[in-house]
Amino acid sequence: METKLTLKLDQAVIKSAKKYAENNNRSLSKLVEDFFKNLSSENIREEEYPPLIKKLSGIISENDLKKLSKDDDRVKYILREKA
């Protein structure tokens, strides 16, 4: 069940968040919902993912993620082993 939530935030923060959401093909509501979901499950999943994955979490949209392949230079860069 979805419920409306009212937040009071700095106008510049709201503008920036809306732009981020638009650039990532997501709604601002979805970003906020995901943020709160991650807060509540962070302790449970903390050990599941390596630090790099945690750092990159949320940066790539689902649509972009589906388009990536191991032949993509960005993926090769992320997956490369440290020399």
N, C-alpha and C positions, 0 to 999 in steps of 0.2 A: 504494500500500500504506500503510495507516495503522499507526502505531506509537505506543505509549503513551509519554508524557513526564511526568516528575514534576518539579514546580517547588516551591521553598520560597519562600513570600511571607508578608508580614505578614498576620495574620488579618483586619484591617480592610480591607486592600486586596482580599483575596479576596471578602469580603462585598460590598464596593462593586462589584467587577467582576461578580459574580453578579447583583446587582440591575440593573446597567446592561444586561447581556446579556438578562435577563428582560424588561426594559422595552422592549428593541429586538427582541424575538422572535428571539433568536439564542442559540446555545449558547456557553458560555464557551470551549469548545474551538475553535469556529469563530472567535471573536474573536481568540484567540491565534494561530491559524493565519493569519488575514488579516493580523495585525500583522507576523508574520514574512515573509509574502509581500511585504508592502509595503516592508519593510526591504530585501529583496534586490532589488527592482525599482525602488526609489526613484530611484536615479541614472539609470536608463534612461528613466523616465517624467517626470523632473523638469521638463523643458521643455514637455511636452505639455499641461499644464493651467494655467490662470490661477491666481494666488494664492488667490482667493476659493474656487475649487473645491477646492483642496488643503485649505483651512481647514475647509470643510464636509464633507470626505470622511469617511464613516463615521457621520455624525450622523443621517442619514435611512435607515431600513431599506428594503430592496428592496420590501417590501409597500407601505409608505407612498409610496415613489417612484412606483410603478405607479399609485397613486390620484391623483397630482398632475396638474393641467393648467395651461396658461398662463393660465387664467382665475382660478386660485387666488390669493388675495391674498398668500400667502407667496411664491409664485413671482414674482408681479409685483414684490414688494419686493426679492427677490434680483436680479432681472434689470433693475431700473431703472437708468437711466444717471445718473451723478453730474452734478449741475447745476453 
